[in-house]
Amino acid sequence: MAKYLAYQIILHKPMYNNIIARFPKYKEGIDKVLDDMG
């Protein structure tokens, strides 16, 4: 799920804050995926 959300953020950068607000439990995973991708 975190990977899916990270890909959505990549496609729509302004969504980061909205997604983190909606899915705070995935924040760590999302940040890791985004860091791994550069």
C-alpha positions as CSV (number, residue, x, y, z in Angstrom):
1,M,0.0,0.0,0.0
2,A,2.8,2.4,0.9
3,K,4.4,1.8,-2.5
4,Y,1.1,2.4,-4.3
5,L,0.7,5.7,-2.4
6,A,4.3,6.7,-3.2
7,Y,3.7,6.2,-6.9
8,Q,0.5,8.3,-6.7
9,I,2.6,11.1,-5.1
10,I,5.2,10.9,-7.8
11,L,2.5,11.3,-10.4
12,H,0.8,14.2,-8.6
13,K,3.4,15.9,-6.4
14,P,1.0,18.3,-4.5
15,M,-0.8,15.2,-3.2
16,Y,2.0,14.3,-0.7
17,N,0.5,16.3,2.2
18,N,-3.0,15.1,1.5
19,I,-2.0,11.5,1.3
20,I,0.1,11.7,4.5
21,A,-2.9,13.4,6.3
22,R,-5.2,10.6,5.1
23,F,-2.8,7.7,5.7
24,P,-0.4,8.7,8.5
25,K,0.4,5.0,9.2
26,Y,2.0,4.7,5.8
27,K,4.2,7.9,6.0
28,E,7.3,6.0,6.9
29,G,6.9,3.5,4.1
30,I,6.0,6.2,1.6
31,D,9.1,8.2,2.6
32,K,11.3,5.1,2.2
33,V,9.9,4.3,-1.3
34,L,10.4,8.0,-2.4
35,D,14.0,8.0,-1.0
36,D,14.8,4.8,-2.7
37,M,13.6,6.2,-6.0
38,G,15.7,9.3,-5.7
